[in-house]
Amino acid sequence: MNDSGSKATISSTGESWDLVLSPKIGWFDFRLKELWRYRDLIGLFVRRDFVSVYKQTILGPLWFLIQPLLTTLIFTVIFGRVAKIPTDGVPPVLFYLAGVTAWTYFAACLNKTSNTFVGNANIFGKVYFPRLTIPVAVVISNLIAFGIQFLMFLGFLAWYALGKDGGISPNAWILATPLLVLQMALLGLGCGFIVSSLTTKYRDLTQLVGFGVQLWMYLSPVVYPASQLSEKWRTVMAFNPMAPIIEVFRYAFLGSGDFNGVHWAISAAMTLLILVVGVTLFTRVEKNFMDTV
């Protein structure tokens, strides 16, 4: 069966083929059905991405916990104690850990996806498989890391809740957590697709990705609450797709934050737009990127 889902083709010599590889022609010829066909390969890539990062480290997977904890500690000292930025009445540790947990997953998806073509050129040039399998595997492997960090966040939340620390009031919006995680994954994929497509010709962008993601974090309410901004700037921040996600995440688990359904809807619409643009560029570039990488 060929990539576009047509029936097996019979050649002029009478031979029948199970798979026919044909070029992608249309702008929206994504062939997403191939991802299910190559699900075993996605599983191998997930294992590779998850294991290879910490395979030769002393602490191994503990870094999944150490990194957000150290980041939260630094934010608590610098922004909480020194700069004295308010945290909407919730304990600073929970406030910063909630923002860091959400942001880390998005940033990891973006950073690793943005290197898809350049980092895997040696594999792409040797054998055919759907190029989208690698970014999808990145999202899944990062989801495992997010799950570990999320459980740690829930542990701190339970600790403060049992200690009857004021200012914490989880609510029914916790049920929206899967939607928030899905949106972070799709947004990270979309942005990563765009950067990855552009870096095949403009390598300078690879040097700017890390700086850009760091700057984006400070433009998002990770280290400060959106409630401290004026109404005008909160409306402007709604066009930062990650800002409403972080605010809804905090509101769901901590009961604090500037929850606004309209802003979240704008964020979701922008996420879908970025994803469509990113996938379109990705599928167009993959046809001839080997000539430029």
N, C-alpha and C positions, 0 to 999 in steps of 0.2 A: 504494500500500500504506500502511496507517495505521501509527501508532506502535507499536501493540501486536502488530503482525505479522500482522494479519488480511488477507484478500484485498481487492482493490480494491472500493470501494463504488459501486453504481450509483444515482444520484439518481432522484427521481420524474420528472424530465424526460428520463431516458434517458442522461444524461451519466455517463461513468465517470471516477473520480478516481484519480490515482496515489498521492496522499497525503491522509490524513484526520487532522486534528489533533483529539485528544480529551483531556479533562482526566485527570490522574492521580488515581485514586480510592483504591486500596489503600495501606496504609502501606509495603509493600515493592514498589510498582510503580516499579522503578528504570529499566526500559527500557534496559538497558545495550547492547543490540544497536544502538541509535542511534549509539553512539560510532563503530562501524565504518563506518556509512553516512556519517558526517560526518568521516571521517578526513582529507579534504583540508582542511577547515576547521581541524581540530586542527593540521595542518601549518602553516597560515598563522598561527595563534596562537603556535605555537612560535617561528616566525621573528620575529614581532612582539616577543615577550617577550625573546628572546635579543639581538636587534639594538638595540631601542629603549633599553635600559638604558645602553649604552656608545657609542651612535651619535655623540653630540656631546661625547665626552670625548677628551682628548689621548692618553692611553695605551690607550684602548679595551679589548680583551679581556685586556690584561696585568693588569688589575685582578683578574682571576680568580686570578692567581698572587700579586700583591702583597698582597692582603688576608689570605690565610692565612699568608703569610710574616711579615708584620708582627705578626699575632696570635701566631704561634708565638714570635717574637723576644721579645715582651712577656712572654709566659708563662714563657719560659726565664729571663729576667732576674728577674722578680718572684717567681715561685713556685719556680724552680730555684736561683737564686743568692741571693736575699734571704731568702725563707722557708725555703729548703733542704728542700723537700718531695721525698722520694725518688721515683725513677721506675722502680722494679723492676729496677734494674741495667742499663737500656738508656740510650743517649744521650738527654739531655733533648730535643734537637731532634726526634728521631724520635718520642719519646713524645708530645710535645705536638702535633706535626704530624699524627699518626695520629688523635688525638682531635678536633682542629680540623677535619680533612677530613671525618670522619663527621658531626660535629655541624653543620657549615655546611650540608650538603645537607638534613638534616632541618629545620633552622631556616628555611632558605629556602623549602622546601615549605610549612611551617606559616604563615610570615608572609605569603607571597603568596596562598595559598589563603584565608586568613582575611579577605581584602579582596574576595572574588569578587563579592558582591552590591553592595556600596557602590561599589566601583571600576568596575564595568561596568554600572551601572544605565542609562546612556544607550544602551548597545547592546541590553540586554535589553528595553527599552521600545519598540524600533523593529521588530525582526524576530525571528522564531522560529528557534531552533536549540537543541539539547540543552544545558542550562546546565552539565552536567558536562564539556563539551568544554574549557572554560576551565581548571578545576582540573587536568584531565589534561594539558593543554598546559603548565601551570606545572611539573608534575612532570618532563615530558620536557625542557623547556628547562633546568631546574635540573640534570637528569642530564648534560647536555652540559658545564655548568660543573663538576660533580662529576668528570666524566671527565678534564678538564684538570688539576684539582687532584690527582686520584688519580695521574695520570702523574707529576706533580711529586713526590708522596710516594714513588713507586717509584724516581724518580731519586735522591732522598736516601738511600733504603734501599740502592740499589745502590752508592752512593758509600761508605757506611759498611761495607757487606759487603766491597767490594773492598779497603777499608782494613784489613780483618780486625779491626774493632772488636768487642770482646767484648760478650756480652749479647744478640746478635741471632741468633735461630734460627727462621726461617720454617718452617712445617710444612704438612701436607696440608689443614688447615682453611682455607687460602687458597681452596680450591674452593668454600667456602660464601659467598664474597664476594657473588655475585649475590643470594643469599637475604637477606643483610644489607642490601644496597642496596634490594631490594624491600620489606623490612620497614620501613626508614626512610621510603621513599616513601609506603607505606600509612599509617604512623603519622602522618606529616606531613599527609597528606590528611585522615585522620579528625579530627585535632585542628583542622585548618583549617576543615573543614566545620562542626564544632560552633561555633567562634567566629564564622564567617561568618553562620551562621543566627541566632545571638543578637544580632549587631551590627545587624541590620536594625531591631530595636526598641530596643536598648540601645547607643547610640553610644559610651558611656563605655568600653566594652570595647576599642575600637580604641586607646585611650590606654594600656591595660594590657597589650596583647599584647607589645610590645617588652620591657617590664619583666619580664613573666612568662616569656618565652623566655630572657632573660638569667639570671633566677633559676633556671630549670630547668637551665641549663647548669652552674651551680655545685652543683646537687644531683645532677649526673651526674659520673662519673669522667673528666672531660675534663682537669682540671688536677691531679688527684691519682689515684693508683692505688687501686682498691677493696681491694687487699690490706692497706692501712693501716688499714682499718676492722675493728672487732670482728665476730665471726661474727653477732651479733645484728643489727648495722646493715647487714651485707652481705645478710642475708635481707630486711630492710626495703627496701633499695635494689633488690632484684629486682622490686619492684612499680613501679619507675620503668622503663618500657619501654625507654628509651634506654640505661640503664646496662649491661645485659647485651650489647646490640649493640656498644657501644664496647669492652667488655672482650673480646668474641670477636674483634672486628676487630684489636685489638692483639695478642691471643694468636696469631692466624693469621699475622700478618706479622712480629711482633717476638719471638714466643715468650714474652712476658710477660703478666701479667694474671691476674685471678681467674676462670679459665674454669670455668663451671658449667652443664652441660646442662639441669638442672632450672630454673635461673633464666632461661635463654634460652627454654625452653618456656613459662614463665609470661609472659615478655615477649611472645612470639608470640601467646598467647591474649588478652592484654590489647590487643594491636594490632588483632586481628580484631574484638574487642568494640567498641573505639573507632571503628573504621572503619564497622561496621554501624550504630552509633548515629549517627555523623556523616552517612553517606549518607542514612539515614532522615530525619533532621532537615532536611537539605539539600533533598531532594525534596519534603518537606511545605511548607517555607517558600517555595520558588520559585513556588508557585502564586499567592501573593498578596503577595509581598514588595514589589511596586511600589506598593502602597497605603501602605507604611510607610517606604520609603526616601526 
